[in-house]
């Protein structure tokens, strides 16, 4: 009797343990448990932790509440400015209502994926190529609103949508590269022209300062020599501006003015030819002084070359040496009535 009672208690305990094991459920922190009793929703979703259901009567579905990263396959479309592009994106979403995610839609992942692809094609057709390349934030927000509107009834919330890549045809890439190169060249020319304008203004100011202080030009020349000599070159090219010569001439005393006037007068003396000694008629030629033959520049604007020529003493005038007159010129150089050499 006692043995039968003990056997019955052991059997009941075993059945209870099996039933408890079948009814016990563990829900993780990032999950929610939706319980259906005879196919009907039983209350609100179960919270994380330990929970019990009626075996054979209740059926519980666990729904992941984490953010899901869903890549959108690349979609090919034509933009509003008739450019064929291929765009792919990624969608971040999560389930906010576990019961609706199971009841309102058969497979919320597949539904979100198809909605994202359709919305991406629609965005491509409504946008220009420049917007797809540079104004992606605005497109991402528009794409998020298009997907989130139907998904909110499924118990799904779209957290974020990002356009990953925009693929262009090779011909379009080359055209865009040429356009960018031309634009950069235009900006480079504008910058160079602006730099030249600013430099010319600064150089004009520097020239004005140097014209007021002529010694500044000499100092600048010495600085240039020092800069060139620092390179340890075997050949030194020294620029010698004309303005420096004028500055040195104004600083140096004027000498040799009297000797120069004498040289000028002596150089103006005409020379006598042998034909004139013989009495032959010659054309009337008058030797003009040097000042009349080559008038000096006005005022003090004479060139340095003229001043250097004036400082060099002129050679003394000497008569031309006697030369024999060729027979061809006897008729021109023999006076009227005088016998020719062959007649003598």
C-alpha positions as CSV (number, residue, x, y, z in Angstrom):
1,X,0.0,0.0,0.0
2,X,2.7,2.4,1.0
3,X,4.7,1.5,-2.0
4,X,1.8,2.2,-4.3
5,X,1.3,5.6,-2.7
6,X,5.0,6.5,-3.1
7,X,4.9,5.4,-6.7
8,X,1.8,7.5,-7.3
9,X,3.5,10.6,-5.7
10,X,6.6,10.1,-7.8
11,X,4.6,9.8,-10.9
12,X,2.6,13.0,-10.1
13,X,5.8,14.8,-9.4
14,X,7.3,13.8,-12.7
15,X,4.2,14.8,-14.6
16,X,4.3,18.2,-12.8
17,X,7.9,18.7,-13.6
18,X,7.3,17.9,-17.2
19,X,4.3,20.2,-17.4
20,X,6.3,23.0,-15.7
21,X,9.1,22.6,-18.2
22,X,6.7,22.7,-21.1
23,X,4.9,25.8,-19.7
24,X,8.1,27.8,-18.8
25,X,9.4,30.4,-21.2
26,X,12.5,32.7,-20.9
27,X,12.2,36.1,-22.7
28,X,15.5,38.0,-23.4
29,X,15.9,41.7,-22.7
30,X,15.7,42.7,-26.3
31,X,12.6,40.5,-27.1
32,X,8.9,40.7,-26.4
33,X,6.6,37.6,-26.2
34,X,3.3,37.7,-28.0
35,X,1.0,34.9,-26.7
36,X,-1.9,33.5,-28.8
37,X,-4.5,31.2,-27.0
38,X,-6.5,29.2,-29.5
39,X,-5.4,31.6,-32.2
40,X,-6.5,34.8,-30.4
41,X,-4.1,37.4,-29.0
42,X,-3.9,37.0,-25.3
43,X,-3.3,40.3,-23.5
44,X,-0.3,42.5,-24.1
45,X,3.1,41.2,-25.1
46,X,5.1,39.5,-22.3
47,X,8.0,41.4,-20.8
48,X,11.6,40.1,-20.6
49,X,12.2,37.4,-17.9
50,X,10.6,34.2,-16.8
51,X,7.0,33.6,-17.9
52,X,4.5,30.6,-18.1
53,X,2.0,29.6,-20.7
54,X,-0.5,26.7,-20.9
55,X,1.1,23.9,-22.8
56,X,-0.9,22.8,-25.7
57,X,-3.3,25.8,-25.4
58,X,-1.1,28.9,-25.7
59,X,1.5,29.6,-28.3
60,X,4.1,32.4,-27.8
61,X,6.0,34.2,-30.5
62,X,9.2,36.2,-29.7
63,X,9.7,39.4,-31.5
64,X,13.2,41.0,-31.7
65,X,13.0,44.7,-30.7
66,X,16.6,45.6,-31.8
67,X,17.4,47.9,-34.7
68,X,17.7,46.0,-37.9
69,X,20.1,46.9,-40.7
70,X,18.5,46.1,-44.0
71,X,20.5,46.7,-47.2
72,X,18.5,47.8,-50.2
73,X,19.6,46.2,-53.5
74,X,21.0,48.6,-56.1
75,X,18.2,50.2,-58.1
76,X,18.8,51.5,-61.7
77,X,16.7,54.4,-62.8
78,X,16.7,57.7,-64.8
79,X,16.9,61.0,-63.1
80,X,14.8,64.0,-63.9
81,X,17.6,65.4,-66.1
82,X,17.7,62.1,-68.1
83,X,20.8,60.5,-66.6
84,X,20.9,56.8,-66.0
85,X,22.2,56.0,-62.5
86,X,22.4,53.0,-60.2
87,X,21.8,53.7,-56.5
88,X,21.9,51.5,-53.5
89,X,21.0,52.4,-49.9
90,X,20.6,50.9,-46.4
91,X,17.6,51.1,-44.0
92,X,17.7,51.1,-40.2
93,X,14.4,50.2,-38.6
94,X,13.1,48.6,-35.4
95,X,9.8,47.1,-34.1
96,X,8.0,49.3,-31.7
97,X,4.8,47.3,-31.5
98,X,5.4,43.5,-31.4
99,X,1.7,42.6,-31.7
100,X,1.1,44.6,-34.9
101,X,4.4,43.4,-36.4
102,X,2.9,39.9,-36.2
103,X,-0.7,40.6,-36.9
104,X,-0.8,43.5,-39.4
105,X,1.8,42.1,-41.8
106,X,2.9,38.7,-42.8
107,X,6.7,39.4,-42.9
108,X,7.6,42.8,-41.8
109,X,11.3,42.5,-42.9
110,X,10.3,41.6,-46.5
111,X,7.6,44.3,-46.5
112,X,10.1,47.0,-45.4
113,X,12.6,45.8,-48.0
114,X,10.1,46.0,-50.9
115,X,8.8,49.4,-49.7
116,X,12.4,50.7,-49.5
117,X,13.2,49.6,-53.1
118,X,10.0,51.2,-54.4
119,X,10.7,54.5,-52.6
120,X,14.3,54.5,-53.8
121,X,13.2,54.2,-57.4
122,X,10.7,57.0,-56.9
123,X,13.3,59.3,-55.3
124,X,15.7,58.7,-58.3
125,X,13.0,59.7,-60.8
126,X,12.2,62.9,-58.9
127,X,15.7,64.1,-58.3
128,X,18.5,65.6,-60.4
129,X,21.9,64.1,-60.7
130,X,23.5,67.0,-58.8
131,X,21.1,66.3,-55.9
132,X,22.0,62.7,-55.8
133,X,25.7,63.5,-55.7
134,X,25.7,66.5,-53.4
135,X,22.4,66.9,-51.6
136,X,22.0,63.5,-50.1
137,X,20.8,64.6,-46.7
138,X,17.6,66.0,-48.1
139,X,17.0,62.9,-50.2
140,X,17.6,60.7,-47.2
141,X,15.0,62.5,-45.2
142,X,12.5,62.3,-48.1
143,X,13.2,58.6,-48.5
144,X,12.7,58.0,-44.8
145,X,9.3,59.7,-44.8
146,X,8.2,57.6,-47.8
147,X,9.1,54.4,-46.1
148,X,8.0,55.3,-42.6
149,X,4.4,56.3,-43.6
150,X,3.1,52.7,-44.3
151,X,5.5,51.1,-41.9
152,X,4.1,52.8,-38.9
153,X,0.9,50.8,-39.2
154,X,2.9,47.6,-39.1
155,X,4.4,48.4,-35.7
156,X,7.7,49.2,-37.4
157,X,9.6,52.5,-37.0
158,X,12.2,53.6,-39.7
159,X,15.1,54.9,-37.7
160,X,17.3,56.1,-40.6
161,X,17.8,55.7,-44.4
162,X,21.2,56.3,-46.1
163,X,22.1,56.3,-49.8
164,X,25.4,54.5,-50.0
165,X,26.6,54.8,-53.5
166,X,25.6,56.3,-56.9
167,X,27.1,54.6,-59.9
168,X,27.4,56.6,-63.1
169,X,28.2,55.5,-66.7
170,X,31.8,55.9,-67.8
171,X,30.9,58.5,-70.4
172,X,29.2,60.6,-67.7
173,X,32.2,60.3,-65.4
174,X,34.5,61.6,-68.1
175,X,32.2,64.5,-68.9
176,X,32.0,65.4,-65.3
177,X,35.7,65.2,-64.9
178,X,36.2,67.6,-67.9
179,X,33.7,70.0,-66.4
180,X,35.4,70.0,-63.1
181,X,38.8,70.5,-64.7
182,X,37.5,73.4,-66.7
183,X,35.9,75.0,-63.7
184,X,39.1,74.6,-61.7
185,X,41.1,76.1,-64.5
186,X,38.8,79.1,-64.7
187,X,39.1,79.7,-61.0
188,X,42.9,79.3,-61.2
189,X,43.0,82.0,-64.0
190,X,40.8,84.3,-61.9
191,X,43.0,83.9,-58.9
192,X,46.2,84.5,-61.0
193,X,44.7,87.6,-62.5
194,X,43.7,88.9,-59.1
195,X,47.2,88.2,-57.8
196,X,48.7,90.1,-60.8
197,X,46.4,93.0,-60.1
198,X,47.4,93.2,-56.4
199,X,51.1,92.7,-57.3
200,X,50.9,95.5,-59.8
201,X,49.4,97.9,-57.3
202,X,52.1,97.1,-54.8
203,X,54.8,97.5,-57.4
204,X,53.4,100.8,-58.4
205,X,53.5,102.0,-54.7
206,X,57.1,100.7,-54.4
207,X,58.1,102.6,-57.6
208,X,56.6,105.7,-56.2
209,X,58.6,105.4,-53.0
210,X,61.8,104.7,-55.0
211,X,61.2,107.7,-57.2
212,X,61.0,109.9,-54.1
213,X,64.1,108.3,-52.6
214,X,66.6,107.3,-55.4
215,X,68.9,105.7,-52.9
216,X,66.3,103.0,-52.3
217,X,66.9,101.6,-55.8
218,X,70.6,101.1,-55.0
219,X,69.7,99.3,-51.7
220,X,67.3,97.1,-53.5
221,X,70.0,96.2,-56.0
222,X,72.4,95.3,-53.2
223,X,69.7,93.1,-51.7
224,X,69.3,91.3,-55.0
225,X,73.0,90.7,-55.2
226,X,73.0,89.2,-51.7
227,X,70.1,86.9,-52.5
228,X,71.7,85.7,-55.7
229,X,75.1,85.2,-54.1
230,X,73.6,83.1,-51.4
231,X,73.1,80.3,-53.9
232,X,76.9,79.8,-54.3
233,X,76.8,80.2,-58.1
234,X,80.0,80.4,-60.1
235,X,78.4,83.1,-62.3
236,X,76.8,86.2,-60.9
237,X,74.4,88.2,-63.2
238,X,74.2,91.8,-61.9
239,X,71.4,93.9,-63.4
240,X,72.5,97.5,-63.9
241,X,69.4,99.7,-64.4
242,X,69.6,103.0,-66.3
243,X,68.0,104.8,-63.4
244,X,71.0,104.0,-61.3
245,X,73.3,105.6,-63.9
246,X,71.1,108.7,-63.8
247,X,71.3,108.8,-60.0
248,X,75.1,108.5,-60.1
249,X,75.4,111.2,-62.8
250,X,73.3,113.6,-60.7
251,X,75.5,112.9,-57.7
252,X,78.8,113.1,-59.6
253,X,80.2,116.6,-60.5
254,X,80.1,117.7,-64.1
255,X,83.7,117.9,-65.4
256,X,85.3,118.5,-68.8
257,X,82.7,120.9,-70.1
258,X,85.3,123.3,-71.6
259,X,87.3,120.6,-73.3
260,X,84.1,119.2,-74.7
261,X,83.1,122.6,-76.3
262,X,86.6,122.8,-77.9
263,X,86.3,119.4,-79.3
264,X,82.9,120.1,-80.6
265,X,84.2,123.3,-82.5
266,X,87.2,121.5,-83.9
267,X,85.0,118.6,-85.1
268,X,82.8,121.1,-86.9
269,X,85.7,122.4,-89.1
270,X,85.3,121.3,-92.8
271,X,88.0,119.4,-94.4
272,X,89.6,120.5,-97.7
273,X,89.8,118.0,-100.6
274,X,92.5,117.9,-103.3
275,X,89.9,118.9,-105.9
276,X,89.2,122.1,-104.0
277,X,93.0,122.9,-103.9
278,X,93.1,122.5,-107.7
279,X,90.2,124.9,-108.1
280,X,87.6,122.5,-109.3
281,X,84.0,123.4,-108.6
282,X,82.5,121.5,-105.8
283,X,79.0,121.5,-104.4
284,X,78.4,123.9,-101.6
285,X,78.4,121.8,-98.4
286,X,78.3,123.4,-95.1
287,X,79.4,121.4,-92.0
288,X,77.0,121.8,-89.2
289,X,78.0,121.6,-85.6
290,X,77.3,118.5,-83.7
291,X,74.5,120.2,-81.7
292,X,72.7,121.1,-85.0
293,X,73.3,117.7,-86.6
294,X,71.9,115.8,-83.7
295,X,69.8,118.0,-81.5
296,X,69.9,117.2,-77.8
297,X,66.8,115.9,-76.0
298,X,64.6,118.5,-74.3
299,X,65.4,119.8,-70.9
300,X,67.1,117.3,-68.6
301,X,65.7,114.2,-70.3
302,X,68.8,113.5,-72.3
303,X,69.8,109.9,-72.3
304,X,72.8,108.6,-70.5
305,X,74.4,107.7,-73.8
306,X,74.4,111.3,-74.9
307,X,76.0,112.4,-71.7
308,X,78.7,109.7,-72.0
309,X,79.4,110.9,-75.5
310,X,79.7,114.5,-74.4
311,X,82.3,113.5,-71.7
312,X,84.6,111.8,-74.3
313,X,87.0,114.3,-75.9
314,X,86.6,114.5,-79.7
315,X,89.6,113.8,-81.9
316,X,91.3,116.7,-83.7
317,X,90.1,117.3,-87.3
318,X,92.7,116.5,-89.9
319,X,92.5,117.0,-93.7
320,X,91.9,114.1,-95.8
321,X,95.0,112.6,-97.5
322,X,95.7,113.4,-101.1
323,X,94.4,110.7,-103.4
324,X,94.7,110.2,-107.1
325,X,91.6,111.0,-109.1
326,X,90.5,108.2,-111.4
327,X,90.4,108.9,-115.1
328,X,86.6,108.4,-115.2
329,X,86.2,111.5,-112.9
330,X,88.5,113.9,-114.8
331,X,85.7,115.5,-116.7
332,X,84.0,116.3,-113.5
333,X,87.0,117.5,-111.5
334,X,89.1,119.3,-114.2
335,X,88.4,123.1,-114.4
336,X,87.1,124.7,-117.6
337,X,89.9,125.4,-120.1
338,X,92.6,123.4,-118.3
339,X,94.3,120.6,-120.4
340,X,93.7,117.0,-119.5
341,X,96.7,114.9,-118.6
342,X,96.6,113.0,-121.9
343,X,96.4,116.2,-123.9
344,X,99.5,117.5,-122.1
